[in-house]
Amino acid sequence: MTDVTVEVRGMEKVQAKMEQIVSDLQGGAFLQGMRDATLLVERHAKINAPVDTGRLRASITPEVRQQSNTVQGVVGSNVVYAPFQELGWTTAKGTKVPGKKYLERALKDNANRIFDLLGRVVNKIVVK
């Protein structure tokens, strides 16, 4: 029977690089990429939003949240009637009024651009 010996060199460097990548994916470059993505969705949500007085459109804002190892991009409104405009409602007479889906449409219409944008950021982080 033959003995086989395997020696792996450079694992410390690989581990250090992986730790740096994980750190960078939670750092400034990725946060900026997420900000850019939320601004894109915000712009299109404002274009798609129904307008009466303009209050809803003006209230649509982006936010980037970082919690532990998670980065979230959030676009929304603090106007009380915003969810009804997005999702629809039923009147007192039972008539269903469909929602405008202005936020959902903004996200769906720009999904490929967002994936490309964040993909480029991740690629820069990993390749550097």
PAKOL-343547 format. One record per atom (N, C-alpha, C): x, y, z; residue in three letters; atom name; chain. Coordinates in steps of 0.1 Angstrom, whole numbers, plus 5000, padded with zeros to 4 digits. Atoms other than C-alpha are relative to their C-alpha. Layout:
X, Y, Z, ala, CA, A
...
//
This chain:
5008, 4988, 5000, met, N, A
5000, 5000, 5000, met, CA, A
5009, 5012, 5000, met, C, A
4992, 4988, 5001, thr, N, A
5013, 5035, 4991, thr, CA, A
4994, 5011, 5008, thr, C, A
5004, 4989, 4992, asp, N, A
5011, 5064, 5014, asp, CA, A
4999, 5012, 4991, asp, C, A
5002, 4987, 5008, val, N, A
4998, 5097, 4999, val, CA, A
5000, 5011, 5010, val, C, A
4999, 4988, 4992, thr, N, A
5007, 5130, 5014, thr, CA, A
4996, 5012, 4992, thr, C, A
5005, 4988, 5007, val, N, A
4989, 5162, 5005, val, CA, A
5004, 5012, 5008, val, C, A
4997, 4988, 4993, glu, N, A
5002, 5196, 5014, glu, CA, A
4993, 5012, 4993, glu, C, A
5006, 4988, 5006, val, N, A
4981, 5227, 5008, val, CA, A
5007, 5012, 5005, val, C, A
4993, 4988, 4997, arg, N, A
5000, 5259, 5007, arg, CA, A
4992, 5013, 4997, arg, C, A
5007, 4988, 5003, gly, N, A
4986, 5294, 5008, gly, CA, A
4986, 5001, 5006, gly, C, A
5014, 4999, 4995, met, N, A
4954, 5287, 5027, met, CA, A
4998, 5012, 5009, met, C, A
5001, 4988, 4992, glu, N, A
4961, 5315, 5051, glu, CA, A
4997, 5012, 4991, glu, C, A
5002, 4989, 5010, lys, N, A
4962, 5339, 5021, lys, CA, A
4985, 4999, 4995, lys, C, A
5013, 5001, 5005, val, N, A
4930, 5325, 5007, val, CA, A
4989, 5004, 5011, val, C, A
5009, 4997, 4990, gln, N, A
4912, 5327, 5040, gln, CA, A
5000, 5015, 5003, gln, C, A
4999, 4986, 4998, ala, N, A
4924, 5363, 5045, ala, CA, A
4993, 5008, 4989, ala, C, A
5007, 4994, 5011, lys, N, A
4912, 5372, 5010, lys, CA, A
4985, 4999, 5001, lys, C, A
5014, 5003, 4999, met, N, A
4878, 5356, 5016, met, CA, A
4994, 5009, 5011, met, C, A
5005, 4992, 4989, glu, N, A
4874, 5375, 5049, glu, CA, A
4999, 5015, 4996, glu, C, A
5000, 4986, 5006, gln, N, A
4883, 5408, 5031, gln, CA, A
4988, 5002, 4991, gln, C, A
5011, 4999, 5010, ile, N, A
4857, 5401, 5004, ile, CA, A
4987, 5001, 5008, ile, C, A
5012, 5000, 4992, val, N, A
4830, 5394, 5030, val, CA, A
4999, 5014, 5007, val, C, A
5000, 4987, 4994, ser, N, A
4840, 5426, 5048, ser, CA, A
4996, 5011, 4990, ser, C, A
5003, 4990, 5010, asp, N, A
4839, 5446, 5016, asp, CA, A
4986, 5000, 4995, asp, C, A
5014, 5002, 5004, leu, N, A
4805, 5432, 5007, leu, CA, A
4990, 5007, 5009, leu, C, A
5008, 4993, 4990, gln, N, A
4792, 5450, 5038, gln, CA, A
5005, 5014, 5001, gln, C, A
4994, 4987, 4998, gly, N, A
4813, 5481, 5033, gly, CA, A
4995, 5010, 4989, gly, C, A
5003, 4988, 5008, gly, N, A
4813, 5514, 5014, gly, CA, A
4996, 4998, 4986, gly, C, A
5003, 5002, 5014, ala, N, A
4814, 5502, 4978, ala, CA, A
4986, 4993, 4998, ala, C, A
5012, 5007, 5002, phe, N, A
4785, 5478, 4982, phe, CA, A
4988, 5009, 5005, phe, C, A
5010, 4991, 4996, leu, N, A
4765, 5503, 5002, leu, CA, A
4997, 5011, 4990, leu, C, A
5002, 4990, 5010, gln, N, A
4770, 5529, 4975, gln, CA, A
4992, 4994, 4988, gln, C, A
5008, 5007, 5011, gly, N, A
4758, 5503, 4949, gly, CA, A
4986, 4999, 5004, gly, C, A
5014, 5001, 4996, met, N, A
4727, 5497, 4969, met, CA, A
4993, 5013, 5000, met, C, A
5006, 4987, 5000, arg, N, A
4721, 5534, 4973, arg, CA, A
4996, 5004, 4985, arg, C, A
5002, 4998, 5014, asp, N, A
4724, 5537, 4935, asp, CA, A
4987, 4993, 4995, asp, C, A
5011, 5008, 5004, ala, N, A
4699, 5509, 4931, ala, CA, A
4987, 5006, 5005, ala, C, A
5012, 4994, 4994, thr, N, A
4674, 5525, 4955, thr, CA, A
4996, 5013, 4993, thr, C, A
5003, 4988, 5007, leu, N, A
4677, 5558, 4937, leu, CA, A
4993, 4998, 4987, leu, C, A
5006, 5004, 5013, leu, N, A
4669, 5541, 4904, leu, CA, A
4985, 4996, 5002, leu, C, A
5014, 5004, 4997, val, N, A
4637, 5525, 4919, val, CA, A
4992, 5012, 5004, val, C, A
5007, 4988, 4996, glu, N, A
4628, 5558, 4936, glu, CA, A
4995, 5008, 4988, glu, C, A
5003, 4992, 5012, arg, N, A
4630, 5577, 4903, arg, CA, A
4988, 4994, 4992, arg, C, A
5010, 5006, 5008, his, N, A
4608, 5552, 4885, his, CA, A
4987, 4999, 5008, his, C, A
5013, 5000, 4992, ala, N, A
4583, 5549, 4914, ala, CA, A
4993, 5013, 4999, ala, C, A
5006, 4987, 5001, lys, N, A
4578, 5586, 4913, lys, CA, A
4994, 5003, 4986, lys, C, A
5006, 4999, 5014, ile, N, A
4572, 5585, 4875, ile, CA, A
4987, 4992, 5000, ile, C, A
5012, 5009, 5001, asn, N, A
4547, 5556, 4880, asn, CA, A
4989, 5004, 5010, asn, C, A
5010, 4998, 4989, ala, N, A
4529, 5570, 4911, ala, CA, A
4989, 5009, 4995, ala, C, A
5011, 4992, 5003, pro, N, A
4494, 5584, 4907, pro, CA, A
5002, 5014, 5006, pro, C, A
4998, 4986, 4996, val, N, A
4493, 5622, 4910, val, CA, A
4986, 5007, 5001, val, C, A
5011, 4991, 4998, asp, N, A
4465, 5643, 4925, asp, CA, A
5006, 5013, 5005, asp, C, A
4994, 4988, 4995, thr, N, A
4482, 5668, 4947, thr, CA, A
5016, 4999, 4999, thr, C, A
4985, 5002, 5001, gly, N, A
4518, 5654, 4943, gly, CA, A
5006, 4996, 5013, gly, C, A
4994, 5004, 4987, arg, N, A
4521, 5645, 4980, arg, CA, A
5006, 4986, 5000, arg, C, A
4995, 5014, 5000, leu, N, A
4525, 5608, 4974, leu, CA, A
5013, 4999, 4993, leu, C, A
4988, 5000, 5008, arg, N, A
4551, 5613, 4947, arg, CA, A
5012, 5006, 5008, arg, C, A
4989, 4993, 4992, ala, N, A
4571, 5637, 4969, ala, CA, A
5004, 4992, 5012, ala, C, A
4996, 5007, 4988, ser, N, A
4570, 5613, 4998, ser, CA, A
5007, 4987, 4998, ser, C, A
4993, 5012, 5003, ile, N, A
4586, 5584, 4980, ile, CA, A
5015, 5002, 5002, ile, C, A
4986, 4998, 4996, thr, N, A
4621, 5580, 4995, thr, CA, A
5008, 4987, 5000, thr, C, A
4992, 5012, 4999, pro, N, A
4650, 5555, 4993, pro, CA, A
5007, 5000, 5014, pro, C, A
4992, 5002, 4988, glu, N, A
4668, 5541, 5023, glu, CA, A
5008, 4987, 4999, glu, C, A
4991, 5012, 5000, val, N, A
4697, 5517, 5027, val, CA, A
5002, 4996, 5015, val, C, A
4999, 5005, 4986, arg, N, A
4696, 5496, 5059, arg, CA, A
5011, 4989, 5000, arg, C, A
4990, 5010, 4998, gln, N, A
4725, 5476, 5072, gln, CA, A
4998, 4994, 5014, gln, C, A
5002, 5006, 4987, gln, N, A
4719, 5451, 5100, gln, CA, A
5008, 4987, 5000, gln, C, A
4991, 5012, 4999, ser, N, A
4745, 5425, 5110, ser, CA, A
5007, 4999, 4986, ser, C, A
4993, 5003, 5012, asn, N, A
4757, 5410, 5077, asn, CA, A
4990, 5002, 4988, asn, C, A
5010, 4998, 5010, thr, N, A
4726, 5421, 5057, thr, CA, A
4999, 5015, 4995, thr, C, A
5002, 4987, 5005, val, N, A
4723, 5451, 5034, val, CA, A
4987, 5000, 4992, val, C, A
5013, 4999, 5007, gln, N, A
4688, 5461, 5023, gln, CA, A
4998, 5014, 4994, gln, C, A
5004, 4988, 5006, gly, N, A
4676, 5487, 4999, gly, CA, A
4985, 5001, 5001, gly, C, A
5014, 4999, 4998, val, N, A
4641, 5500, 5007, val, CA, A
4995, 5013, 4994, val, C, A
5006, 4988, 5006, val, N, A
4620, 5524, 4987, val, CA, A
4985, 5000, 5004, val, C, A
5014, 5000, 4996, gly, N, A
4586, 5535, 5001, gly, CA, A
4996, 5014, 5003, gly, C, A
5006, 4987, 4997, ser, N, A
4564, 5563, 5014, ser, CA, A
4994, 4999, 5014, ser, C, A
5006, 4999, 4987, asn, N, A
4552, 5574, 5048, asn, CA, A
4986, 5006, 5000, asn, C, A
5014, 4995, 5001, val, N, A
4519, 5587, 5035, val, CA, A
4990, 4989, 5003, val, C, A
5009, 5010, 4995, val, N, A
4490, 5570, 5051, val, CA, A
4993, 4992, 4988, val, C, A
5008, 5007, 5010, tyr, N, A
4472, 5562, 5018, tyr, CA, A
5009, 4993, 4989, tyr, C, A
4991, 5006, 5009, ala, N, A
4503, 5550, 5000, ala, CA, A
4998, 4985, 4998, ala, C, A
5003, 5015, 5002, pro, N, A
4496, 5512, 5006, pro, CA, A
4987, 4998, 4992, pro, C, A
5012, 5001, 5007, phe, N, A
4461, 5517, 4992, phe, CA, A
5002, 5003, 4985, phe, C, A
4997, 4996, 5013, gln, N, A
4474, 5534, 4961, gln, CA, A
5009, 4988, 4993, gln, C, A
4991, 5011, 5006, glu, N, A
4500, 5505, 4956, glu, CA, A
4991, 4987, 4999, glu, C, A
5007, 5014, 5000, leu, N, A
4477, 5475, 4965, leu, CA, A
4985, 5001, 4996, leu, C, A
5014, 4999, 5002, gly, N, A
4442, 5488, 4959, gly, CA, A
4992, 4999, 5012, gly, C, A
5009, 5000, 4989, trp, N, A
4412, 5489, 4981, trp, CA, A
4985, 4996, 4996, trp, C, A
5014, 5002, 5002, thr, N, A
4375, 5481, 4984, thr, CA, A
4992, 5011, 5006, thr, C, A
5008, 4989, 4995, thr, N, A
4350, 5509, 4987, thr, CA, A
4989, 4996, 5009, thr, C, A
5011, 5003, 4991, ala, N, A
4321, 5511, 5012, ala, CA, A
4989, 4992, 4992, ala, C, A
5011, 5007, 5008, lys, N, A
4298, 5499, 4983, lys, CA, A
5005, 4986, 4995, lys, C, A
4995, 5013, 5004, gly, N, A
4320, 5468, 4978, gly, CA, A
5007, 5000, 4986, gly, C, A
4993, 4999, 5013, thr, N, A
4336, 5481, 4945, thr, CA, A
5015, 4999, 5003, thr, C, A
4985, 5002, 4998, lys, N, A
4372, 5469, 4942, lys, CA, A
5007, 5010, 4991, lys, C, A
4992, 4991, 5008, val, N, A
4396, 5496, 4931, val, CA, A
5014, 4994, 5000, val, C, A
4987, 5007, 5002, pro, N, A
4428, 5481, 4917, pro, CA, A
5011, 5010, 5004, pro, C, A
4988, 4992, 4996, gly, N, A
4462, 5494, 4930, gly, CA, A
5008, 5004, 4987, gly, C, A
4992, 4995, 5012, lys, N, A
4486, 5513, 4907, lys, CA, A
5013, 4992, 4999, lys, C, A
4987, 5008, 5000, lys, N, A
4516, 5490, 4917, lys, CA, A
5012, 5008, 4995, lys, C, A
4989, 4991, 5004, tyr, N, A
4539, 5520, 4912, tyr, CA, A
5013, 4996, 5005, tyr, C, A
4987, 5005, 4995, leu, N, A
4566, 5506, 4935, leu, CA, A
5004, 4987, 4994, leu, C, A
4997, 5014, 5006, glu, N, A
4563, 5470, 4923, glu, CA, A
5005, 5001, 4986, glu, C, A
4996, 4998, 5014, arg, N, A
4565, 5482, 4887, arg, CA, A
5014, 5006, 4999, arg, C, A
4987, 4993, 5000, ala, N, A
4595, 5504, 4894, ala, CA, A
5011, 4989, 5003, ala, C, A
4991, 5010, 4997, leu, N, A
4613, 5474, 4909, leu, CA, A
5001, 4990, 4988, leu, C, A
5000, 5010, 5011, lys, N, A
4603, 5449, 4882, lys, CA, A
5006, 5006, 4987, lys, C, A
4995, 4994, 5013, asp, N, A
4611, 5473, 4853, asp, CA, A
5015, 5002, 5000, asp, C, A
4985, 4997, 4998, asn, N, A
4646, 5479, 4867, asn, CA, A
5008, 4989, 5005, asn, C, A
4993, 5012, 4994, ala, N, A
4654, 5444, 4880, ala, CA, A
5013, 4997, 4993, ala, C, A
4987, 5004, 5007, asn, N, A
4680, 5437, 4853, asn, CA, A
5010, 5011, 5002, asn, C, A
4991, 4989, 4998, arg, N, A
4696, 5471, 4857, arg, CA, A
5006, 4999, 5014, arg, C, A
4996, 5001, 4986, ile, N, A
4698, 5466, 4895, ile, CA, A
5010, 4988, 5001, ile, C, A
4991, 5011, 4999, phe, N, A
4713, 5431, 4891, phe, CA, A
5013, 5003, 4993, phe, C, A
4987, 4997, 5007, asp, N, A
4739, 5444, 4866, asp, CA, A
5008, 5010, 5009, asp, C, A
4993, 4990, 4991, leu, N, A
4747, 5474, 4889, leu, CA, A
5007, 4993, 5012, leu, C, A
4994, 5006, 4988, leu, N, A
4752, 5453, 4920, leu, CA, A
5010, 4989, 4996, leu, C, A
4991, 5010, 5005, gly, N, A
4769, 5425, 4900, gly, CA, A
5014, 5007, 4997, gly, C, A
4988, 4993, 5003, arg, N, A
4795, 5451, 4888, arg, CA, A
5008, 5003, 5013, arg, C, A
4994, 4996, 4987, val, N, A
4801, 5462, 4924, val, CA, A
5006, 4987, 5006, val, C, A
4995, 5012, 4994, val, N, A
4805, 5426, 4936, val, CA, A
5012, 4995, 4992, val, C, A
4989, 5004, 5008, asn, N, A
4828, 5418, 4907, asn, CA, A
5013, 5008, 5003, asn, C, A
4988, 4992, 4997, lys, N, A
4851, 5448, 4915, lys, CA, A
5005, 4996, 5014, lys, C, A
4995, 5004, 4986, ile, N, A
4852, 5437, 4952, ile, CA, A
5008, 4987, 4999, ile, C, A
4993, 5013, 5001, val, N, A
4861, 5401, 4943, val, CA, A
5013, 5000, 4993, val, C, A
4988, 5000, 5009, val, N, A
4886, 5409, 4916, val, CA, A
5011, 5008, 5006, val, C, A
4989, 4992, 4995, lys, N, A
4906, 5435, 4935, lys, CA, A
5010, 4993, 5008, lys, C, A
//
